[in-house]
Amino acid sequence: MGDHLIITHIPSLVATLLNRERAKGSALTKEEVETIRDESPAEVLPPEQRAAVDARRGYDDIDPDRAWEDWQIARVELHSDDD
């Protein structure tokens, strides 16, 4: 196990953002996404443990360092499932 650690949101950041956007009833702003990211519970895990979390979830979470950009991509796909 190396020194590289990965911030891992639990529950996933993408699920949290989706739930918050649905509750709001409109698109989240960049500021809202960044605030939610910063206030959401997270753990720091080694890559092997992060991979196990992603495997249990069945998907990879968005990168917290690119939360806004990744959320813009993810939300299009996730909201298409609402139709």
C-alpha positions in Angstrom: 0.0 0.0 0.0 1.5 3.3 -1.1 1.2 6.8 0.3 -1.4 7.9 -2.3 -4.8 8.4 -0.7 -8.1 9.3 -2.3 -10.9 11.4 -0.9 -14.0 9.2 -0.9 -17.4 10.7 -0.2 -19.8 8.4 1.7 -22.5 8.5 0.4 -21.2 9.1 -3.0 -20.9 12.8 -4.1 -22.8 12.1 -7.3 -25.7 10.6 -5.4 -25.7 13.5 -2.9 -25.7 16.1 -5.7 -28.5 14.3 -7.5 -30.7 14.1 -4.4 -30.0 17.8 -3.6 -30.8 18.9 -7.2 -34.0 16.9 -7.2 -35.0 18.4 -3.8 -34.3 21.9 -5.1 -36.3 21.3 -8.3 -33.8 23.0 -10.5 -30.1 22.8 -11.5 -27.5 23.4 -8.9 -25.2 26.3 -9.3 -21.4 25.9 -9.3 -21.3 27.5 -5.8 -24.0 25.0 -4.5 -22.1 22.0 -5.9 -18.8 23.2 -4.3 -20.5 23.9 -1.0 -22.2 20.5 -1.0 -18.9 18.8 -1.9 -17.1 20.7 0.9 -19.8 19.8 3.5 -20.4 16.2 2.6 -18.9 13.4 4.7 -15.8 11.9 3.3 -13.0 9.5 4.2 -9.5 9.3 2.9 -8.8 5.8 1.6 -6.0 4.0 -0.1 -6.6 3.1 -3.8 -7.4 -0.5 -3.0 -10.1 0.4 -0.5 -11.5 3.1 -2.8 -11.7 0.5 -5.6 -13.7 -1.8 -3.3 -16.1 1.0 -2.4 -16.7 1.7 -6.1 -17.2 -2.0 -6.8 -19.9 -2.2 -4.1 -21.6 0.9 -5.4 -21.4 -0.4 -9.0 -20.1 2.9 -10.3 -17.2 5.4 -9.9 -17.9 8.6 -8.0 -17.1 12.0 -9.5 -13.7 13.5 -8.8 -14.2 16.0 -5.9 -11.4 18.2 -7.5 -13.5 18.4 -10.6 -16.9 18.3 -8.9 -18.5 21.0 -11.0 -17.2 19.8 -14.4 -17.9 16.1 -13.6 -21.4 17.0 -12.3 -22.3 18.7 -15.5 -21.5 15.5 -17.4 -23.1 13.1 -14.9 -26.4 15.1 -14.4 -27.2 14.9 -18.1 -27.1 11.1 -18.0 -28.8 10.8 -14.6 -31.7 13.1 -15.5 -32.2 11.3 -18.8 -33.1 8.3 -16.5 -35.9 10.4 -15.0 -37.8 10.5 -18.4 
